[in-house]
Amino acid sequence: MKVITIADIPGILPPDHYDMLSYRIVDATIEAKAMGASMGRMEPKGRTGPHAHESAEQLFIILKGEMLMKTDRGEARLKAGQAAFIYPGEVHENYNVAKGITEYLVVTSKLPSR
């Protein structure tokens, strides 16, 4: 078992992400093999550029605020208590549409290599 204190994790700004920080809770640095998890904190008007993860599924869980999620399959406004599943290769972009900060969890499941 690995106990993780999220407050001790330094925030990073991923490429093509703006006015937000990501806190990588689970990734290869703790020897995770098939999953990742991060907490996002998006400032008002924060956003991501369109991108896709060819070999991963993602689940966005909104904890606070409101996020507009646009994908090549459609778009949805997500509020606290809602989640969105992103399929492998699905192009997606996110926008904070709340007046304040939006916080969310992202669980990423890596697909097995073929």
C-alpha positions as CSV (number, residue, x, y, z in Angstrom):
1,M,0.0,0.0,0.0
2,K,1.1,3.5,-0.7
3,V,-0.4,6.4,1.3
4,I,-0.4,9.7,-0.6
5,T,-0.9,13.2,0.8
6,I,-2.3,15.2,-2.1
7,A,-1.3,18.5,-0.4
8,D,2.3,17.4,-0.7
9,I,2.1,17.0,-4.5
10,P,3.5,19.8,-6.6
11,G,1.2,21.2,-9.2
12,I,2.2,21.0,-12.8
13,L,0.9,22.8,-15.9
14,P,0.5,20.2,-18.7
15,P,1.2,21.2,-22.3
16,D,-1.7,23.0,-24.0
17,H,-3.5,23.5,-20.6
18,Y,-4.1,27.1,-19.4
19,D,-4.8,28.7,-16.1
20,M,-4.9,25.4,-14.2
21,L,-2.7,23.0,-12.3
22,S,-2.7,19.2,-12.3
23,Y,-1.6,17.2,-9.2
24,R,-0.5,13.7,-10.3
25,I,-1.7,11.5,-7.5
26,V,-1.0,8.1,-9.2
27,D,1.4,7.5,-12.0
28,A,4.6,5.5,-12.9
29,T,6.6,7.4,-10.2
30,I,4.9,5.2,-7.6
31,E,5.1,2.2,-9.8
32,A,1.5,2.2,-11.0
33,K,1.3,-0.1,-14.1
34,A,-2.1,0.4,-15.6
35,M,-3.7,3.5,-14.2
36,G,-3.2,7.1,-13.3
37,A,-5.1,9.6,-11.2
38,S,-4.8,13.3,-10.9
39,M,-6.6,16.2,-9.3
40,G,-7.2,19.3,-11.4
41,R,-7.7,22.8,-10.2
42,M,-8.9,25.1,-13.0
43,E,-9.0,28.9,-12.5
44,P,-11.9,31.0,-13.8
45,K,-11.6,30.9,-17.6
46,G,-9.1,28.0,-17.4
47,R,-9.1,25.6,-20.3
48,T,-7.3,22.9,-22.2
49,G,-6.5,22.7,-25.9
50,P,-8.0,19.9,-27.9
51,H,-6.1,16.7,-27.4
52,A,-6.5,12.9,-27.3
53,H,-5.0,9.9,-25.5
54,E,-4.8,7.1,-28.1
55,S,-4.0,4.3,-25.6
56,A,-6.0,5.4,-22.5
57,E,-9.5,5.9,-21.2
58,Q,-10.3,8.8,-18.9
59,L,-13.0,9.5,-16.3
60,F,-13.4,13.1,-15.2
61,I,-15.3,13.5,-11.9
62,I,-16.3,17.1,-11.1
63,L,-15.9,17.9,-7.3
64,K,-16.5,21.7,-7.3
65,G,-17.6,24.2,-9.9
66,E,-18.7,23.6,-13.5
67,M,-16.8,22.4,-16.6
68,L,-17.8,22.5,-20.2
69,M,-16.4,19.3,-21.9
70,K,-16.3,19.3,-25.7
71,T,-15.4,16.1,-27.6
72,D,-15.6,15.0,-31.2
73,R,-18.7,13.1,-30.0
74,G,-20.6,16.1,-28.6
75,E,-20.4,18.4,-25.6
76,A,-21.8,18.6,-22.0
77,R,-21.8,21.0,-19.1
78,L,-20.7,19.0,-16.0
79,K,-21.5,20.1,-12.4
80,A,-20.2,18.9,-9.1
81,G,-21.3,15.3,-8.7
82,Q,-21.3,14.5,-12.4
83,A,-18.7,12.6,-14.4
84,A,-17.7,12.1,-18.1
85,F,-16.0,9.1,-19.7
86,I,-13.6,9.8,-22.5
87,Y,-12.9,7.0,-24.9
88,P,-9.4,6.1,-26.3
89,G,-8.5,8.5,-29.1
90,E,-11.5,10.8,-28.4
91,V,-10.5,14.4,-29.0
92,H,-11.5,16.5,-26.0
93,E,-11.1,19.9,-24.5
94,N,-12.3,21.3,-21.2
95,Y,-13.4,24.8,-20.1
96,N,-14.1,26.1,-16.6
97,V,-17.5,27.8,-16.9
98,A,-17.9,28.5,-13.2
99,K,-17.5,31.9,-11.7
100,G,-14.9,30.5,-9.4
101,I,-12.4,27.6,-9.3
102,T,-13.4,24.2,-10.7
103,E,-11.8,21.1,-9.1
104,Y,-12.0,17.6,-10.5
105,L,-10.5,14.2,-10.4
106,V,-9.2,12.4,-13.6
107,V,-8.8,8.7,-13.5
108,T,-6.8,7.4,-16.5
109,S,-6.7,3.7,-17.4
110,K,-4.0,2.6,-19.7
111,L,-5.0,0.1,-22.4
112,P,-2.9,-3.1,-22.7
113,S,-0.3,-3.1,-25.4
114,R,-1.1,-5.2,-28.5
